[in-house]
Structure formats: structure tokens, C-alpha cells
Amino acid sequence: PAAFRAAPTGPRHWSLPCGRIVDRPRFGWRGCLLDVARHFLPTREVLRFVDLAAAHKLNVLHLHLTDDQGWRLEVPRYPRLTEVGGWRRRSMVGRGTPDAFDDRPHGGHYTTTDLREIVAYAAEQHVMVVPEVDVPGHSQAAIAAYPELGNEQSRLLDVWPSWGVNSNILNASDHTVAFFRDVFDHVMEVFPSPVVCLGGDEVPTEQWDYSPLARRRAAELGLARPADLHGWFVRRMVDHLHDRGRRALGWDEILDGPGLPAEAVIGCWRGVETGHRAAAAGHDVLLCPEQHVYLDHRQSEHPDEPVPVGFLRTLADVYRYEPVPPGTPDAVAARVLGAQAQLWSEHLDSPRRVDYAAFPRLAAFAEVVWSPREAREPDGFERRLAAHHLPRLDALGVEYRPLTGPRPWQTRPGVAGRPR
């Protein structure tokens, strides 16, 4: 463990027995999503998370950079995206009834230089940074900055302070399509990754149903209903990325739109059946089901568990996750690029909370995506974790969740969750 500290605290040399290690990763994509849109993390904390990912042989950091609650990516052509969209007046606390807020402004963004630093540092650690700019939903921060992007332009919006699915989505005008092409052009200048994520998930279409512009646009395009603009809008962004030599990654809702190019990668978050559907349509698949690998979800049923949201997923549950279970059709298995854990940050408002949610479950996930199914053994993993790996996390300064439950300062008394 001392080898993981920032400076020597004892002997500077360690001896190892002679031997030969023959090993290789099971999947080429071993990723973790870090949501910096809901709660911003300074550059130094992103670099630290890169170190932690690399120490666990994860090779993809998926940075979720924009959402209703904040726009974290500098785009020089559109400065209001960060001047206005980069901060909110307050934040929802937990998921209780009624909603509770902290009335504390929250914000921050990354300059182009910051992002280039993150990309370069990650590359030195053999980690690819995949950026995400979410369209056409999860976009209220952008609409607050540039109201002409929205459907109700007479109603000025603030950056959204709440959690959940938001009805304020982008409009389907040529101006909005061109605006986000410009945004993605800047993203591609900063991020050299061959894959760029455009989101595409959780898009309520009621505003389009009532918008004269959307109804007219749908009719001009020969679409059966305004809701079909979702697939049309996503296709515009997918084609733009592909025309410039990148591959689009989108969440599995983008499968619902017709004519999606087979080159698009599908992030399957709603369940294994969407992976089968994507593979059948000729798409490569990234497995990230919320039922198994959403690490912001609660870790126990104990009343001290902080902000208990989502599904119960213990350390043992994560270790038991099998991305390609027995019986998976060969045609589907061949399309699986890998798997990705998710750290959505609605309830992770500090680096300490990120540590608590991620570890040691991310260590279990790392072994799932590295080791073949037959090489994994739960009892052996837990023994190795307790005897050897938790001391390494201690040396790295990770404030992980103890195996016996949260420490008193890791609890959130009085903050309600919403378990599923």
C-alpha cells in the first residue's frame, strides 16, 4: 500500500518474487461515467479520479458535461453557455416530499485549457476521455443561456435546480441544429476520442406537441407526429459526428428513431433487452444497465445509508454482475464493446460523496470487466479486498464506504431519498 502514497513514508524499494504474469482484459471498453453537470468537480478532482480509474485498469472516463442543472464546457463562440448556464441559484436536497432546497448557489465550468489538460493527463494514464453533450433533452441550462433554443421563448428559464426528467427541451429549428453542430465542432477540437456521446435520453415531447413550430416542422419533414422529431434531431447530430470521422454514442432511446446509422454505439442503460435490440440492428453495444451498475444508487437498506435512491446494489451485487450472461446469442455477444459504471451526481455534491458512492464497488466492477467469468470468485474477492485493496485505497486517500457501513460523518441525517 505504501507504493500508492504521494511520497515515500518508509523504504523506497520493494522486492517481488520472480514470476511470469499472463493476463489480458476481457473487454476493450472498461469505463466509468462521471457526472460533473449536476455537481461540478474542479479540474484537480477530475485528475484525481483519472488516477483512481487507471489504478483499477479502467480505460474510459465518460465525462457528462451538460444537463438541465449546469453547462460545464466552455464554448468560445457561445459564452453565455457558461456565463449563464454554468451556475444555478440553488439545488434540491434529496428526493423527499415536498421538495427541499438548500438555497446555495452552485456552479463552475472547465475552460478549453482545463479540458485539454484532463485529456492529456488521462492519455498518459492510458485512459480515453469520452465527452457527452446531451441533446435534445436535459438541455435547460443551454435554454436558460440562449432562450431561442427553447420551445417557449416568451418564458425565460433559469438553470434548473431540481432532479428528475425535465419537460423543457430544445426546439427543432434550423438555428438550433446549427447551434449544436457548432458546439460539437468545438467538442471534437478539444477531445480526440473516436467516440462522442450526444445523450438522447429522457426526452418528453409534450412541448413539441403544443408548439406550432414543431408541428409545422414535423409536417414539412413528413413525420407522423411531432414526437418523431426526437429521432430526426438525433440523426442530425449523429450524421454531423460521423461526417467528421467520429462515432456517435447515444443512450438506448435513440434506437426508436428510424434510419440510425449502424456505426452509432448504443449505451444500454434501461436493461439487457435493449442490448439485444441494438445488436440485432447492427449496432455495437455498451452495457451500463441501471439495475446493476449505477453506483449512485443505495448500498444497503440500513437507515444510516445516505440519500437512499434507486435500486439496492451492494458490493456483492456489483461483483455478481455478468455483462454477457450464459445463453446470450453469439451475434449479441460479438457486438458488446464492454461495460461502464455510472456515477450520476444529483446526490453526490462533493468529492467525499463521490468516493463513498464509487468505492469499493468500483473495484468490484473493475474486476468484472477485466476478468473472465470463470476466473471470478466472490469469497476470494472479498478476502483480497479486505486484506490488500482497502489499505491501497487508504493510501490513495479514498474515503470509501467501509464494509460494515457508513462512518458517522458519511451519513446524511434528515435528507430523504427515493428508493426503487
MARTORSE-630056 format. One record per residue (C-alpha): residue number from 1; chain; x, y, z. Coordinates in nm, 4 decimals. Each point is the difference from the previous one (the first is absolute). Example, Ala and Ser with C-alpha at 12.3 -4.5 7.8 and 13.67 -1.06 7.14 Angstrom:
<fimars>
   seq   mol         c1         c2         c3
     1     A     1.2300    -0.4500     0.7800
     2     A     0.1370     0.3440    -0.0660
</fimars>
This chain:
<fimars>
   seq   mol         c1         c2         c3
     1     A     0.0000     0.0000     0.0000
     2     A     0.2813     0.2457     0.0709
     3     A     0.0825    -0.0014    -0.3709
     4     A    -0.3303     0.1805    -0.0635
     5     A     0.0796     0.2973     0.2231
     6     A     0.1068     0.3303    -0.1537
     7     A     0.3411    -0.0116     0.1673
     8     A     0.2115    -0.2696     0.1700
     9     A    -0.0848    -0.0663     0.3627
    10     A     0.2497    -0.2796     0.0545
    11     A     0.2210    -0.2239    -0.2155
    12     A     0.0325     0.1219    -0.3580
    13     A     0.0451    -0.3451    -0.1496
    14     A    -0.2086    -0.3145     0.0066
    15     A     0.0963    -0.3442    -0.1254
    16     A    -0.2300    -0.2308    -0.1922
    17     A     0.0384    -0.3720    -0.0655
    18     A     0.0970    -0.0999    -0.3510
    19     A    -0.2915    -0.1101    -0.2089
    20     A    -0.1871     0.0343    -0.3242
    21     A    -0.3419     0.1647    -0.0245
    22     A    -0.2165    -0.0873    -0.2980
    23     A    -0.3100     0.2160     0.0025
    24     A    -0.2213     0.2050    -0.2260
    25     A    -0.3233     0.1959     0.0460
    26     A    -0.3307    -0.1628    -0.0804
    27     A    -0.1452     0.3177    -0.1551
    28     A     0.1563     0.2805    -0.1984
    29     A    -0.2360     0.2602     0.1545
    30     A     0.0291     0.0041     0.3784
    31     A    -0.1578     0.3283     0.0914
    32     A    -0.1440     0.2237     0.2658
    33     A    -0.2307     0.2965    -0.0557
    34     A     0.0684     0.3006     0.2216
    35     A    -0.2852     0.2509     0.0052
    36     A     0.1473     0.3479     0.0489
    37     A    -0.3124     0.1774    -0.1289
    38     A    -0.2255    -0.0472     0.3042
    39     A     0.2816     0.0741     0.2452
    40     A     0.3189     0.1526    -0.1328
    41     A     0.3384    -0.1468     0.0911
    42     A     0.3124     0.2176    -0.0343
    43     A     0.2638    -0.1084    -0.2479
    44     A     0.2257    -0.1324     0.2756
    45     A    -0.2742    -0.2401     0.1105
    46     A    -0.0571    -0.1248    -0.3542
    47     A     0.3740    -0.0651    -0.0313
    48     A    -0.0112    -0.1870     0.3308
    49     A    -0.2893    -0.2099    -0.1275
    50     A     0.2036    -0.0807    -0.3118
    51     A     0.2726    -0.1320     0.2321
    52     A    -0.2512    -0.2172     0.1826
    53     A    -0.1467    -0.1335    -0.3234
    54     A     0.3448    -0.0830    -0.1359
    55     A     0.0990    -0.1720     0.3256
    56     A    -0.2941    -0.2346    -0.0578
    57     A     0.0861    -0.0575    -0.3674
    58     A    -0.3063     0.1889    -0.1204
    59     A     0.0789     0.1575    -0.3358
    60     A    -0.2958     0.2300    -0.0751
    61     A    -0.1143     0.3082     0.1916
    62     A    -0.3388     0.1124    -0.1308
    63     A    -0.0411     0.3673     0.0997
    64     A    -0.3640     0.1084     0.0143
    65     A     0.0521     0.3719    -0.0628
    66     A    -0.3455     0.1515    -0.0553
    67     A    -0.3473    -0.0407     0.1433
    68     A    -0.3005     0.1963     0.1231
    69     A     0.1874     0.0888     0.3196
    70     A     0.3223     0.1349    -0.1502
    71     A     0.2142     0.0483    -0.3102
    72     A     0.3663    -0.0745     0.0802
    73     A     0.1652     0.0271    -0.3431
    74     A     0.1433     0.3303    -0.1244
    75     A    -0.1069     0.0697    -0.3602
    76     A     0.1712     0.3263    -0.1027
    77     A    -0.2565     0.0764    -0.2719
    78     A    -0.2843    -0.0150     0.2541
    79     A     0.1298     0.1498     0.3267
    80     A    -0.3409     0.0132     0.1707
    81     A    -0.0026    -0.3800     0.0167
    82     A     0.2378     0.0255     0.2950
    83     A    -0.0664     0.3603     0.1101
    84     A    -0.3706    -0.0775     0.0502
    85     A    -0.0279    -0.3764    -0.0374
    86     A     0.2996    -0.0780     0.2179
    87     A    -0.1672     0.0704     0.3334
    88     A    -0.3354    -0.0355     0.1739
    89     A    -0.1526     0.1968     0.2857
    90     A    -0.0708    -0.2995     0.2233
    91     A    -0.0112    -0.3804    -0.0003
    92     A    -0.2517    -0.2610     0.1037
    93     A     0.1068    -0.1967     0.3069
    94     A    -0.0945    -0.3664    -0.0150
    95     A    -0.3283    -0.1182    -0.1524
    96     A    -0.2517     0.0544     0.2750
    97     A    -0.3621     0.1145    -0.0093
    98     A    -0.0355     0.2946    -0.0154
    99     A     0.3173     0.0979    -0.1826
   100     A     0.2704     0.1569     0.2171
   101     A     0.2671     0.2454    -0.1190
   102     A     0.3197     0.1323     0.1512
   103     A    -0.0190     0.3582    -0.1421
   104     A     0.3757    -0.0075    -0.0648
   105     A     0.1267     0.1002    -0.3467
   106     A     0.1987    -0.2698    -0.1760
   107     A     0.2147     0.0231    -0.3117
   108     A     0.3242    -0.0327    -0.1869
   109     A     0.1272    -0.0930    -0.3435
   110     A     0.3088    -0.1249    -0.1800
   111     A     0.1915     0.2236    -0.2344
   112     A     0.1298    -0.1427    -0.3245
   113     A     0.3460    -0.0133     0.1583
   114     A    -0.1376    -0.1886     0.3010
   115     A    -0.1558    -0.2604    -0.2257
   116     A     0.3130    -0.0378    -0.2110
   117     A     0.1917    -0.0573     0.3235
   118     A    -0.2474    -0.2680     0.1114
   119     A     0.0174    -0.1731    -0.3385
   120     A     0.3810     0.0075    -0.0123
   121     A     0.0401    -0.1156     0.3593
   122     A    -0.2458    -0.2835    -0.0529
   123     A     0.1819    -0.1105    -0.3150
   124     A     0.3208    -0.0311     0.2028
   125     A    -0.1914    -0.2400     0.2273
   126     A    -0.1386    -0.1927    -0.3012
   127     A    -0.3503     0.1356     0.0613
   128     A    -0.2141     0.1332    -0.2846
   129     A    -0.2304     0.2914     0.0890
   130     A    -0.3376    -0.0208    -0.1760
   131     A    -0.1979     0.3277     0.0171
   132     A    -0.3778     0.0214     0.0193
   133     A    -0.2158     0.2954    -0.1050
   134     A    -0.3623    -0.1053     0.0496
   135     A    -0.2641     0.0842    -0.2658
   136     A    -0.2870     0.0630    -0.0588
   137     A    -0.1103    -0.0560     0.3610
   138     A     0.1895     0.0749     0.3206
   139     A     0.0638     0.3434    -0.1518
   140     A    -0.1520     0.2656     0.2273
   141     A     0.3391     0.1508     0.0878
   142     A     0.0593     0.0697    -0.3713
   143     A    -0.3541     0.1391    -0.0410
   144     A     0.0482     0.2261     0.3032
   145     A     0.3100     0.1408    -0.1695
   146     A    -0.1528     0.0295    -0.3490
   147     A    -0.3830     0.0072     0.0211
   148     A    -0.0350    -0.0275    -0.3776
   149     A     0.1001    -0.3668     0.0355
   150     A    -0.3190    -0.0808     0.1921
   151     A    -0.3612    -0.0555    -0.0936
   152     A    -0.1552     0.2674     0.2240
   153     A     0.2211     0.2964    -0.0780
   154     A    -0.2297     0.2499     0.1719
   155     A     0.0705    -0.1741     0.3325
   156     A     0.3515     0.0596     0.1263
   157     A     0.1429    -0.2962     0.1882
   158     A     0.2636    -0.0303     0.2693
   159     A     0.2429    -0.2877     0.0186
   160     A    -0.2090    -0.2786     0.1507
   161     A     0.0539    -0.0567     0.3752
   162     A    -0.1910    -0.3297     0.0196
   163     A     0.0698    -0.3655    -0.0790
   164     A    -0.1959    -0.2296    -0.2261
   165     A    -0.1279     0.0133    -0.3579
   166     A    -0.0624     0.3525    -0.1278
   167     A    -0.2605     0.0982    -0.2596
   168     A     0.2036     0.2962    -0.1342
   169     A     0.1735    -0.1301    -0.3130
   170     A     0.1639     0.1508    -0.3078
   171     A    -0.2092     0.1138    -0.2932
   172     A     0.0432    -0.1466    -0.3466
   173     A     0.0949     0.3149    -0.1922
   174     A     0.2848     0.0199    -0.2481
   175     A     0.1624     0.2560     0.2317
   176     A     0.0069    -0.2472     0.2917
   177     A     0.1395    -0.2786    -0.2177
   178     A     0.2755     0.2349    -0.1254
   179     A     0.0705     0.1196     0.3560
   180     A     0.0672    -0.3510     0.1246
   181     A     0.2029    -0.0900    -0.3055
   182     A     0.2244     0.2895     0.1021
   183     A     0.0118    -0.1345     0.3551
   184     A     0.0978    -0.3476    -0.1164
   185     A     0.2638     0.1478    -0.2323
   186     A     0.1623     0.1576     0.3056
   187     A    -0.0340    -0.3255     0.1960
   188     A     0.1803    -0.1850    -0.2772
   189     A     0.2802     0.2571    -0.0002
   190     A     0.0589    -0.0554     0.3713
   191     A    -0.0625    -0.3733     0.0339
   192     A     0.1851    -0.2322    -0.2397
   193     A    -0.1991    -0.3085     0.1032
   194     A    -0.1430    -0.1965    -0.2925
   195     A    -0.3357    -0.0114     0.1832
   196     A    -0.2104     0.3043     0.0995
   197     A    -0.3208    -0.0346     0.2035
   198     A    -0.3084     0.2043    -0.0930
   199     A    -0.2352    -0.1316     0.2687
   200     A    -0.3473    -0.0268    -0.1515
   201     A    -0.1661    -0.1437     0.3097
   202     A    -0.3086     0.0996     0.2000
   203     A    -0.1542     0.2419    -0.2498
   204     A    -0.3630     0.0877     0.0857
   205     A    -0.1602     0.1268    -0.3210
   206     A    -0.3062     0.1843     0.1360
   207     A     0.1458     0.3419    -0.0871
   208     A     0.0360    -0.1071    -0.3618
   209     A    -0.3612    -0.1192    -0.0013
   210     A    -0.1155     0.3523     0.0913
   211     A     0.2595     0.1984    -0.1965
   212     A    -0.1189     0.1416    -0.3353
   213     A     0.3627    -0.0016    -0.1189
   214     A     0.0462    -0.3656     0.0926
   215     A    -0.3293    -0.1077    -0.1553
   216     A     0.0830     0.1888    -0.3181
   217     A     0.3513    -0.1446    -0.0088
   218     A    -0.1290    -0.3530     0.0462
   219     A    -0.2463     0.0486    -0.2857
   220     A     0.2714     0.1409    -0.2284
   221     A     0.2178    -0.3028     0.0718
   222     A    -0.2845    -0.2456    -0.0599
   223     A     0.0067    -0.1229     0.3586
   224     A    -0.3121    -0.1602     0.1399
   225     A     0.0100     0.2041     0.3226
   226     A     0.2129     0.2673     0.1682
   227     A     0.1448    -0.2605     0.2400
   228     A     0.1849    -0.1480    -0.2991
   229     A     0.2183     0.3128    -0.0037
   230     A     0.2041    -0.1729     0.2702
   231     A     0.1412    -0.2508    -0.2470
   232     A     0.0391     0.2700    -0.2645
   233     A     0.1970     0.2305     0.2303
   234     A     0.2246    -0.2799     0.1260
   235     A     0.0664    -0.1116    -0.3581
   236     A     0.1193     0.3530    -0.0901
   237     A     0.2602    -0.0133     0.2774
   238     A     0.0994    -0.3605    -0.0724
   239     A     0.0583     0.0803    -0.3675
   240     A     0.2018     0.3078     0.0940
   241     A     0.2322    -0.2019     0.2237
   242     A     0.0344    -0.2804    -0.2519
   243     A     0.0727     0.2426    -0.2847
   244     A     0.2979     0.1191     0.2044
   245     A     0.1389    -0.3450     0.0633
   246     A    -0.1357    -0.0613     0.3504
   247     A    -0.2456    -0.2590     0.1276
   248     A    -0.3115     0.1148     0.1811
   249     A    -0.0917    -0.1600     0.3307
   250     A    -0.3582     0.0436     0.1177
   251     A    -0.2186    -0.1436     0.2738
   252     A    -0.2325    -0.2761    -0.1095
   253     A    -0.3000     0.2292    -0.0658
   254     A     0.1645     0.1051    -0.3267
   255     A    -0.0817    -0.3464    -0.1361
   256     A    -0.3611     0.1161    -0.0313
   257     A     0.0826     0.2379    -0.2845
   258     A     0.0007    -0.1371    -0.3566
   259     A     0.3100    -0.0094    -0.2154
   260     A     0.2590     0.0065     0.2780
   261     A     0.3368    -0.0909    -0.1580
   262     A     0.1365    -0.3349     0.1084
   263     A     0.3290     0.1691     0.0980
   264     A    -0.1699     0.1670     0.2974
   265     A     0.0806    -0.1608     0.3359
   266     A    -0.2917    -0.0646     0.2352
   267     A     0.0386     0.0476     0.3741
   268     A    -0.2482    -0.2466     0.1461
   269     A    -0.1114     0.1406     0.3331
   270     A    -0.3596    -0.1223     0.0252
   271     A     0.0705    -0.3740    -0.0046
   272     A     0.1491    -0.2934    -0.1843
   273     A    -0.2822    -0.0157    -0.2529
   274     A     0.1063     0.3309    -0.1543
   275     A     0.3443    -0.1496    -0.0569
   276     A    -0.1541    -0.2887    -0.1920
   277     A    -0.2087     0.2423    -0.2026
   278     A     0.2984     0.2212    -0.0799
   279     A     0.2181    -0.2940    -0.1020
   280     A    -0.2768    -0.1354    -0.2220
   281     A    -0.0061     0.3367    -0.1777
   282     A     0.3757    -0.0217    -0.0631
   283     A     0.1217     0.2368     0.2734
   284     A     0.2913    -0.0493     0.2347
   285     A    -0.1182    -0.0035     0.3590
   286     A     0.1261     0.1535     0.3235
   287     A    -0.1576    -0.1623     0.3062
   288     A    -0.0881     0.2350     0.2874
   289     A    -0.3326    -0.1244     0.1429
   290     A    -0.1383     0.2034     0.2872
   291     A    -0.1149    -0.3197     0.1714
   292     A     0.3643    -0.1064     0.0502
   293     A     0.2662     0.2695    -0.0429
   294     A    -0.1455     0.3362     0.1050
   295     A     0.2310     0.0668     0.2924
   296     A    -0.1943     0.3032     0.1235
   297     A    -0.2728    -0.2462     0.1043
   298     A    -0.0210    -0.1046     0.3633
   299     A     0.2336    -0.2592     0.1480
   300     A    -0.2158    -0.1391     0.2819
   301     A    -0.3456     0.0175     0.1573
   302     A     0.1456     0.1311     0.3261
   303     A    -0.1571     0.3310     0.1136
   304     A     0.3475     0.1593     0.0223
   305     A     0.0592    -0.0464    -0.3733
   306     A     0.0319     0.3562    -0.1363
   307     A    -0.2663     0.1214    -0.2483
   308     A    -0.1348    -0.3472    -0.0834
   309     A    -0.1055     0.0208    -0.3650
   310     A    -0.0444    -0.2514    -0.2807
   311     A     0.0557    -0.3737     0.0158
   312     A     0.1760    -0.1738     0.2864
   313     A     0.3421    -0.1019    -0.1314
   314     A     0.2467    -0.1346     0.2526
   315     A     0.3673    -0.0679    -0.0602
   316     A    -0.0876    -0.3682    -0.0491
   317     A    -0.2744     0.0897    -0.2492
   318     A     0.2442     0.1966    -0.2144
   319     A     0.2544    -0.2810     0.0085
   320     A    -0.2673    -0.2495    -0.1106
   321     A    -0.0965     0.2115    -0.3016
   322     A     0.0598    -0.1929    -0.3213
   323     A     0.0065     0.2242    -0.3110
   324     A    -0.0398    -0.2931    -0.2399
   325     A    -0.1929    -0.2689     0.1877
   326     A    -0.0087    -0.3635    -0.1121
   327     A    -0.2471    -0.0496    -0.2814
   328     A     0.0660     0.3380    -0.1605
   329     A    -0.0233    -0.0469    -0.3790
   330     A     0.3398     0.0037    -0.1682
   331     A    -0.1115     0.2815    -0.2287
   332     A    -0.0744     0.2166     0.3042
   333     A     0.3159    -0.0920     0.1911
   334     A     0.2125     0.0885    -0.3019
   335     A    -0.1406     0.3533     0.0052
   336     A     0.0807     0.0730     0.3651
   337     A     0.2838     0.2537     0.0216
   338     A     0.0044    -0.0177     0.3771
   339     A    -0.1742     0.1389     0.3038
   340     A    -0.0091     0.3238     0.1938
   341     A    -0.0864     0.0927     0.3584
   342     A    -0.1904     0.3246     0.0530
   343     A     0.0472     0.2683     0.2660
   344     A    -0.2899     0.2399    -0.0449
   345     A     0.0519     0.2867     0.2408
   346     A    -0.3400     0.1376     0.1013
   347     A     0.0737    -0.1183     0.3532
   348     A     0.3798     0.0007    -0.0223
   349     A     0.0721     0.3632     0.0822
   350     A     0.3672    -0.0311     0.0977
   351     A     0.3077    -0.2122    -0.0755
   352     A    -0.0548    -0.1774     0.3326
   353     A    -0.3488    -0.1060    -0.1095
   354     A     0.1391    -0.1190    -0.3358
   355     A     0.2573    -0.2113     0.1839
   356     A    -0.2681    -0.1502     0.2227
   357     A    -0.2267    -0.0943    -0.2901
   358     A     0.2776    -0.1304    -0.2239
   359     A     0.2177    -0.2054     0.2300
   360     A     0.0443    -0.2819     0.0599
   361     A    -0.2784    -0.0894    -0.2483
   362     A     0.2031     0.1406    -0.2902
   363     A     0.2779    -0.2424     0.0931
   364     A    -0.2501    -0.2850    -0.0341
   365     A    -0.1161     0.1333    -0.3354
   366     A     0.3589     0.0311    -0.1192
   367     A     0.0548    -0.3689     0.0629
   368     A    -0.3267    -0.0857    -0.1794
   369     A     0.1110     0.1732    -0.3206
   370     A     0.3615    -0.1229     0.0171
   371     A    -0.0336    -0.3645     0.1023
   372     A    -0.1847    -0.2758    -0.1858
   373     A    -0.3081    -0.1391     0.1678
   374     A     0.1644    -0.3269     0.0994
   375     A     0.2894     0.1796     0.1734
   376     A    -0.2192     0.1950     0.2428
   377     A    -0.0726    -0.1277     0.3484
   378     A    -0.1979     0.2158     0.2460
   379     A     0.1516    -0.1313     0.3246
   380     A     0.3520     0.0367    -0.1333
   381     A    -0.0738     0.3525    -0.1182
   382     A    -0.1290     0.1095     0.3391
   383     A     0.3021    -0.1506     0.1757
   384     A     0.2405     0.1753    -0.2355
   385     A    -0.1944     0.3232     0.0299
   386     A     0.0118     0.0071     0.3802
   387     A     0.3577    -0.1220     0.0369
   388     A     0.1707     0.1792    -0.2867
   389     A    -0.2071     0.2485    -0.1969
   390     A    -0.1698     0.2111     0.2654
   391     A     0.3445     0.0883     0.1404
   392     A     0.0933     0.1170    -0.3509
   393     A    -0.3110     0.2199    -0.0098
   394     A     0.0986     0.1363     0.3408
   395     A     0.3447     0.0847    -0.1365
   396     A    -0.1618     0.1719    -0.2995
   397     A    -0.2143     0.2089     0.2358
   398     A    -0.3296    -0.1442    -0.1210
   399     A    -0.2867     0.0515     0.2458
   400     A    -0.1763    -0.3216    -0.0939
   401     A    -0.2976    -0.1588     0.1690
   402     A     0.1197    -0.2417     0.2698
   403     A    -0.1171    -0.3572    -0.0448
   404     A    -0.1941     0.0289     0.3253
   405     A    -0.1899     0.3133    -0.0995
   406     A     0.0467     0.3767    -0.0059
   407     A     0.2042     0.1892     0.2522
   408     A    -0.2003     0.2622     0.1907
   409     A     0.1246     0.2859    -0.2179
   410     A    -0.0969    -0.1907    -0.3158
   411     A    -0.3700    -0.0078     0.0927
   412     A    -0.2547     0.2658    -0.1016
   413     A    -0.2535     0.0130     0.2841
   414     A    -0.3286     0.1551    -0.0968
   415     A     0.0617    -0.0088    -0.3767
   416     A    -0.2652    -0.2169    -0.1598
   417     A     0.0584    -0.2273    -0.2957
   418     A    -0.2241    -0.1818    -0.2444
   419     A     0.0777    -0.3725    -0.0039
   420     A    -0.1187    -0.2234    -0.2823
</fimars>
